[in-house]
């Protein structure tokens, strides 16, 4: 396989992500239900969701994961990601009944507006596969960072068994461009878009406005 060369910033991102994977992998043996990644530092200020919605999404992920464990134990491997109160379920379950039960449990969690169920009736993926998926996610995120015409923090990226899912509140142009970036990333077998499409006018209203120039004082 041809090595993929990343810019220094992207390399640091992937290295940090790989360290996070090592820690996460040690935890998944005990907790097979996984919640989405936390928002980092100053990115909170530029998130296209309101602060209240961000808190709702974090709460949805935690409550959904807890209730899945309560109802199905460790017989399922489910990733729960919420963006703007829309929940994406990925992972593996052992039966069609479990697949439906997980969706029902999550749909009853407070503040959930809709559920996109991408669970598969399969055996659990191996640690090697999960690590590979997480590294692919890191490479896609790095590609979004390197794309000068995109706001990387506007996207949430999840990879499961080689399929990369893209979430976020984005314009059609951004959706198409991010899909192009993901599809050209090594290790991505398929891209599934779980976007909320907004207009260019809505995007302009969401972006931070430049501070007005200070008026010159009269002499």
C-alpha positions in Angstrom: 0.0 0.0 0.0 1.3 3.5 -0.9 2.0 5.5 2.3 -0.2 8.5 2.9 1.7 11.7 3.5 0.0 14.1 5.9 0.9 17.7 6.7 2.4 18.2 10.1 -0.8 19.4 11.7 -2.7 16.4 10.3 0.0 14.1 11.5 -0.3 15.5 15.0 -4.1 15.0 14.8 -3.8 11.3 13.8 -1.1 10.7 16.4 -3.4 12.1 19.1 -6.3 10.2 17.8 -4.2 6.9 17.8 -3.4 7.5 21.5 -7.1 8.0 22.2 -7.9 4.8 20.4 -5.5 2.9 22.7 -7.3 4.1 25.8 -10.7 3.6 24.3 -9.8 0.1 23.2 -9.0 -0.9 26.8 -12.4 0.4 27.9 -14.5 -1.3 25.2 -13.8 -4.7 26.7 -16.0 -3.7 29.6 -18.4 -1.3 27.9 -19.3 -2.4 24.4 -21.7 0.5 23.9 -19.7 3.5 22.7 -20.8 7.2 22.8 -19.6 9.8 20.3 -16.4 11.8 20.7 -16.4 14.9 22.9 -16.0 18.4 21.5 -12.5 19.7 22.0 -11.5 23.1 23.4 -12.3 26.2 21.4 -14.3 24.2 18.8 -17.3 24.6 21.1 -17.4 28.2 20.3 -17.6 27.6 16.5 -20.0 24.6 16.6 -23.0 25.2 14.4 -25.3 23.9 17.1 -26.4 26.0 20.0 -24.6 25.3 23.4 -27.9 23.9 24.6 -28.1 21.5 21.7 -24.5 20.4 22.2 -25.4 19.6 25.8 -28.5 17.7 24.7 -26.4 15.7 22.2 -23.9 14.7 24.9 -26.7 13.8 27.3 -28.5 11.8 24.6 -25.4 9.7 23.9 -24.8 9.0 27.5 -28.4 8.1 28.4 -28.8 6.0 25.2 -25.7 4.0 25.9 -26.8 3.4 29.5 -30.2 2.2 28.5 -28.9 -0.1 25.8 -26.7 -1.7 28.4 -29.6 -2.0 30.8 -31.8 -3.7 28.2 -29.4 -5.7 26.2 -26.3 -6.1 28.3 -23.1 -6.9 26.5 -24.6 -9.0 23.7 -24.6 -6.0 21.3 -21.9 -3.7 20.2 -23.5 -0.3 19.5 -22.0 3.1 18.7 -24.3 6.0 19.6 -23.6 9.4 18.0 -26.0 12.3 18.3 -25.8 15.5 16.2 -28.5 18.2 16.6 -30.7 15.6 18.4 -30.5 13.2 15.5 -29.0 9.9 16.5 -26.9 7.6 14.4 -26.7 4.0 15.5 -23.8 1.8 14.1 -22.4 -1.5 15.2 -23.5 -5.1 15.4 -26.3 -7.0 17.0 -27.0 -10.8 17.0 -30.6 -10.7 15.7 -33.2 -8.6 13.9 -35.2 -8.4 17.2 -32.2 -6.9 19.0 -31.8 -4.4 16.1 -35.3 -3.2 16.5 -35.1 -3.2 20.3 -32.0 -0.9 20.3 -33.8 1.5 18.0 -36.9 1.5 20.3 -34.8 2.1 23.4 -32.9 5.0 21.9 -36.0 6.6 20.3 -37.5 6.9 23.8 -34.5 8.8 25.2 -35.4 12.4 26.1 -34.7 15.0 23.4 -34.1 12.5 20.6 -35.9 13.8 17.5 -35.0 11.0 15.0 -32.9 7.8 14.8 -30.9 6.6 11.8 -30.4 2.9 12.4 -27.3 1.5 10.6 -26.9 -1.5 12.9 -26.0 -4.8 11.2 -27.0 -8.3 12.3 -23.4 -9.7 12.5 -20.9 -10.9 15.0 -19.0 -8.3 16.9 -16.1 -6.7 15.0 -12.6 -7.5 16.3 -10.4 -5.1 18.2 -8.2 -4.9 15.0 -11.1 -3.9 12.9 -12.3 -1.3 15.4 -8.8 0.2 15.6 -8.6 0.3 11.8 -11.9 2.1 11.6 -10.8 4.7 14.2 -7.6 5.3 12.3 -9.6 5.7 9.1 -11.8 8.2 10.9 -8.7 10.1 11.9 -7.5 10.2 8.3 -10.8 11.5 7.1 -10.8 14.2 9.7 -7.2 15.1 8.8 -8.4 15.4 5.2 -11.2 17.8 6.2 -8.7 19.9 8.1 -6.4 20.1 5.1 -9.3 21.1 2.8 -9.1 24.9 2.8 -12.6 25.3 1.6 -14.2 23.4 4.5 -14.7 24.1 8.2 -13.5 20.7 9.6 -15.3 21.2 13.0 -18.6 21.4 11.2 -18.5 17.6 10.6 -18.8 14.6 12.8 -17.1 11.5 11.3 -17.7 7.9 12.3 -16.3 4.8 10.6 -17.8 1.3 11.1 -16.5 -1.8 9.2 -14.9 0.5 6.5 -18.1 2.6 6.0 -17.6 6.2 6.9 -20.6 8.2 8.1 -20.6 12.0 7.9 -22.9 14.1 10.2 -23.3 17.8 10.5 -25.3 21.0 9.6 -23.8 21.9 6.3 -24.6 23.4 2.9 -25.0 21.2 -0.2 -21.6 22.4 -1.4 -20.0 21.4 1.9 -21.7 18.1 1.9 -20.5 17.3 -1.6 -17.0 18.5 -0.9 -16.7 16.5 2.3 -18.0 13.4 0.6 -15.3 13.8 -2.0 -12.6 14.1 0.7 -13.9 11.0 2.5 -14.2 8.9 -0.7 -10.6 9.7 -1.6 -9.3 8.6 1.8 -7.4 5.3 2.1 -9.4 2.6 3.9 -12.8 4.2 3.2 -15.0 1.6 1.4 -18.3 3.5 1.4 -19.5 6.9 2.5 -23.0 7.5 4.1 -24.2 11.0 4.5 -26.4 11.8 7.6 -26.4 15.6 7.0 -28.8 18.3 7.9 -28.6 20.5 4.8 -28.8 24.3 5.3 -28.7 27.2 2.9 -25.7 29.4 2.2 -27.7 32.3 3.8 -28.2 30.2 7.0 -24.5 29.4 7.0 -23.5 33.0 6.8 -25.8 33.7 9.8 -24.2 30.9 11.8 -20.6 32.0 11.2 -18.9 34.4 13.7 -19.3 38.0 12.5 -16.2 40.2 12.2 -16.0 42.9 14.9 -16.8 46.4 13.5 -13.9 48.8 13.2 -13.6 51.2 16.0 -14.8 54.6 15.0 -12.2 57.3 14.9 -12.5 59.7 17.8 -13.2 63.3 16.9 -10.5 65.7 17.6 
